[in-house]
Amino acid sequence: MLDFIADNETLIAFIAVFSLFTFFATLLIVPWIIPRLPEDYFNHPNREQWLDSQSPVIRLTMLILKNLLGAIILILGIFMLILPGQGLLTIVIGLILLNFPGKYRLQCWLIQRGPVLRSANWLRRRGGKPPLVFQYSDDQQIED
């Protein structure tokens, strides 16, 4: 093990710096985004797309940039599952930005996991926002 560390000092230093960067970035980004989501964000599978009213060139450019940012945030979230940081919340935010089939179901499944929902609603309370609300098919709403 010590030989590996000695042979890969640059890699170890890069991982340490990357870990610190992602940790501090999520400390700033996640608490900023979660309270800004509408409380019923996860109740509408066919949400209106904010890019639909833009010209085709702007729409395509913004769609590419949004998905690129989402992919980067998703990858950082996956790394944070083993490195310091808010991994699951960061993954949810990355998924919110990405466009792919089944996205809505996956987002709802992830955010409704106990620790993730508790963390998200704690951040919302600190931001002065109501907790996330989920609508079920039997018209029964539950909150954290």
C-alpha positions in Angstrom: 0.0 0.0 0.0 2.8 2.4 0.9 4.5 1.6 -2.4 1.3 2.5 -4.3 1.0 5.8 -2.5 4.7 6.6 -3.1 4.4 5.7 -6.8 1.2 7.7 -7.4 1.7 10.8 -5.3 0.4 13.0 -8.1 -2.8 10.9 -8.5 -3.3 10.9 -4.7 -2.8 14.7 -4.6 -5.3 15.2 -7.5 -7.9 13.0 -5.8 -7.5 14.9 -2.5 -7.8 18.3 -4.2 -10.8 17.1 -6.3 -12.5 15.7 -3.2 -12.0 19.0 -1.3 -13.3 21.0 -4.3 -16.4 18.8 -4.7 -17.1 18.9 -1.0 -17.0 22.7 -0.8 -18.9 23.1 -4.1 -21.8 21.0 -2.9 -21.8 22.9 0.4 -22.6 26.0 -1.8 -24.6 24.6 -4.7 -27.0 22.1 -3.1 -28.3 24.4 -0.4 -28.9 27.1 -3.1 -30.8 24.8 -5.5 -33.0 22.7 -3.2 -35.0 25.5 -1.6 -35.6 27.1 -5.1 -37.4 24.0 -6.3 -41.2 24.4 -6.2 -42.7 22.3 -3.3 -44.7 20.2 -5.9 -41.7 19.9 -8.3 -42.0 16.1 -8.2 -45.7 15.9 -8.9 -45.7 16.8 -12.5 -44.2 14.3 -15.0 -45.0 16.5 -18.0 -43.6 19.8 -16.7 -43.5 22.7 -19.2 -40.0 23.0 -20.7 -38.4 26.4 -20.1 -36.6 26.2 -23.4 -39.6 25.6 -25.6 -40.2 29.3 -26.2 -36.6 30.0 -27.4 -35.3 30.1 -30.9 -34.0 26.7 -32.2 -30.3 27.8 -32.0 -30.6 29.1 -28.5 -32.7 26.1 -27.4 -30.1 23.6 -28.8 -27.2 25.5 -27.2 -28.9 25.8 -23.8 -30.0 22.1 -24.0 -26.4 21.0 -24.6 -25.0 23.2 -21.8 -27.7 22.1 -19.4 -27.1 18.4 -20.1 -23.3 18.9 -19.9 -23.7 20.6 -16.5 -26.1 17.9 -15.4 -23.6 15.2 -16.4 -20.8 16.9 -14.5 -22.9 17.3 -11.4 -24.1 13.7 -11.6 -20.5 12.4 -11.9 -19.5 14.6 -8.9 -22.4 13.1 -7.0 -21.4 9.6 -7.7 -17.8 10.4 -6.6 -19.3 11.9 -3.4 -20.8 8.5 -2.5 -17.2 7.5 -1.5 -15.7 11.0 -1.1 -16.8 13.7 1.3 -19.9 15.6 0.2 -23.7 15.3 -0.2 -23.6 12.5 -2.8 -27.3 11.6 -3.1 -28.6 15.1 -3.2 -26.0 16.1 -5.7 -27.0 13.1 -7.9 -30.7 14.2 -7.7 -29.7 17.7 -8.8 -27.6 16.3 -11.7 -30.6 14.2 -12.8 -32.9 17.2 -12.6 -30.7 18.9 -15.2 -30.3 15.9 -17.5 -32.8 14.8 -20.2 -33.3 11.1 -20.6 -36.2 8.6 -20.8 -37.4 7.5 -17.3 -35.9 10.6 -15.7 -39.1 11.6 -13.8 -39.6 8.1 -12.2 -35.9 7.9 -11.2 -36.0 11.4 -9.7 -39.1 10.6 -7.7 -37.7 7.3 -6.5 -34.4 8.9 -5.4 -35.8 12.0 -3.6 -38.3 9.9 -1.7 -35.6 7.8 0.0 -35.8 8.7 3.7 -32.3 10.2 4.2 -32.5 12.1 0.9 -36.0 13.5 1.6 -35.1 14.5 5.2 -31.9 16.3 4.0 -33.8 18.1 1.2 -36.6 19.2 3.5 -34.1 20.3 6.1 -32.4 22.5 3.5 -35.9 23.8 2.5 -36.8 24.6 6.1 -33.5 26.5 6.5 -34.3 28.4 3.3 -37.8 29.3 4.7 -39.6 27.1 2.1 -42.3 24.4 2.8 -41.3 20.7 2.5 -41.5 18.9 -0.8 -44.9 17.4 -1.3 -45.7 14.2 -3.3 -49.0 13.4 -4.9 -50.0 9.8 -5.2 -52.6 8.2 -7.5 -55.2 7.9 -4.7 -55.0 11.7 -4.2 -53.3 11.3 -0.9 -50.5 13.7 -0.3 -47.6 13.0 2.1 -44.9 15.2 3.4 -41.7 14.4 5.2 
